[in-house]
Amino acid sequence: MPTKVRTADTRERILTAACEVIADIGFEKIRMRMVAERAGVSTALLHYHFDTREKLFTEAMTHSFANTAVDVERDAETAPAAVVLARIVRSLLPTDPQLHQDWRLWQELWVRALRDETTRVFAVDLYAQLHGWVSGAIRRGIDSGEFTPTDVDELSTLVLSLSDGYGIRLMLRDPTVTPESAVAAIWRHIAAALGAPAEPPA
């Protein structure tokens, strides 16, 4: 196996392990050796790739978001914009075990951002990427004529805000909120603003 491929594979395993460990026990309790053990690498090799816990945490968050985006956007250039946007909405909520883990990472990020300025700046930047992801899907639909023109930035902010609100209640296992009802509630605002189908596409 070429060195570059081997290095990329090692980083991938470390970041996947970091996401799992942080979600399991929280960032404040994490130790580098725990991630190394989960990834099946030596602590020295882990430190070679990530010299601090903070760097590992931010890279893990970026890795988590990027993996979700790649899966959702796999056919974004050919699928109807409403289908892609509905996928994005579902991916913004803890609707399956992987997304539940992602949400635990986000909750760790929020808490840490309240106490650490570097993490706060990183969190703001990550939200900007999320905003761009949602707004990009909306703009594609408007440009193709599938959606009615609207204030894209305002709608994107609303979608993210609603997703955070419903996501928190789902994480708390609020019995009055289900993944289906959360998606439907968010989609109603999208449908009204964009002239999209009344029901979120499957």
N, C-alpha and C positions, 0 to 999 in steps of 0.2 A: 504494500500500500504506500503510495507517495507520501512524503512528509507533510505536505500541505493538507492533504485529505485526512491524514491521521490526526493532525493538529485540530482541524475543524471538527472532526468526530469527537475528540476529547472535550473540546469546548462545549459542544452540543450536550454531551453527557453530563458535564459539570453543571451547565445552566439548567438542564431538566431536573437534575437532583436538587439544585438550590431552590427551584420553584417548589418542589415537593416538601423539602425540609422547612422552608420559611412558612409555607402554608400550614404545615403540621404543628409547629411549635412556636412560631412567631420570630420576628427578626431579632428581638432583644436577647432571646435565649440561644440563638444559633451560634455554633462554633464551626470553624472552618473544617475541623476533622470530621464533623458529622456529615458535611456535604461530600467530603472526599470519600468517606466510607460508602455513602449512598451511590456515588458515581463510580465506585470501584477504581479509584486512582489514589496515589500517594498524596499526603498533605503537601509535600514539596512540589509536586506537579500542579496541584491546585493553586498554590501561591505563585507559581511561575506564570499562570494565566491571569490570576486575580490576586493582587497583592494586599487588598484590604477587604473587609466584610462589606463596606459601603459600596465599593466598586462592584463586588459580586451581586449585591442587592439590586443596584440600578441596572446592571446588565441582565439580570434575571427578569426584571420587570419588562425591559425592552424586548427580550426574547419571547416572553409570554404573549405580549401584545402582537408582535410580528407574526408569530405562529398562527394566532387566531385570524389575523388579517389575510394571510396567505390562503388559508382554507376557505374563508368566506368569499374572497375575490377571485377564486380559481377560474371562473369563466365570466368575469365582469364585463368584458368587451362584447360578449355575444348574448348573455342572458338578459331578459327584460330588467329594466332598472328597478321596478317594484320588487322583483324577486331578490335582487341583490340587497336592496334596502331593508327588506324584511329579514333577510339573513343577518344583516348588521344589527338590527334591533334585537334579535334573539341572542346574538353573541354578546350584547352589552348587558345581558342579565344572566344570573346563575341558573341556567336552564338544564345543565347536564354536569356530571362530575368534574370534567375538565374546567368548565367555566366557573364552577363553584370554587375550585382551587384558585383560578385567576382572581376571583373576587376576594378571597382571603388575602392574596398578595396586595390587592388594591387597598384593603382595609389597613394592612400593615404600612403601606405607603402614606395613607392619610394621617395615621397616628404619628409616624416619624416626621412627616412634613411640618407638623405643628411645633416640633421641638428643634428641628435642624434646618438651617437656612439653605444649605446645599440641596437637601432633599426636597424642600419646598419648591425651589427653582426647577428641579428635575420634574416634579409632579405637575407643575404648571405647563412645562414643555410637553409632557406626555399627554395632558389634556388637549393641548393644541393639536397634537397628532390625531387624537381621537376625533376632534372637531373637524379636522381636515378630511378624515376618512368618511365621516357622515356627509359632510357638505359635498365632497367629491361625487358620491353616489347620487345625491340629489341633483347636482349640476348636470351629470351625465343624462339623467332622465329628462331634465328641462331642455337640454340641448338637442336631444333626440325627438322631442315633441311628445314624449310619453307623459310628462308631468306639466301641470300648469305653473307658469313662472310665479315665484314668491320670493320673500326675503330669505335667502338661503342660510345666511349666518344666524339669523334669529331662530329659524326652524331647527337648525342643527343644535344650537344651544338648548332649545326646549327639549329635543329628543334626548340629549345627554342628561339634562336635569331630571327628566321623568325616569330615565333608566336608572340613575343613581337612587332616586327615591324608592322606586319599586324594588330595585335590587336589594337595598338595605332591608326592606320588609321581608323579602324572600329569604335572605340570609338569617333573619331572626325567626324564620318559620312562622310568620304571622298567618294564622289560619284563615284570614279573610282575603288573602292574596295568593293566587296560583301563578305559575309561569304563563299559562294560557291567558288568564285575565290581565296580567301585566302587559303582555305583548299586545293584546287587543286594545287596551286603554291607550297605549302609546301610539298604536297604529291609527286610531281614530283621529288624532291630531294631525298625523301625517296625511291621511286620506283627505281630510278637510282642506288642508293647505295646498295640496298638490293635485287634487282631483284624481287620486289613486283609487284602486279598488277598495270597496268598503271593508273587505276582509283581507288580512295579511296573506299574501301568497304562500303556499306550502313550500 
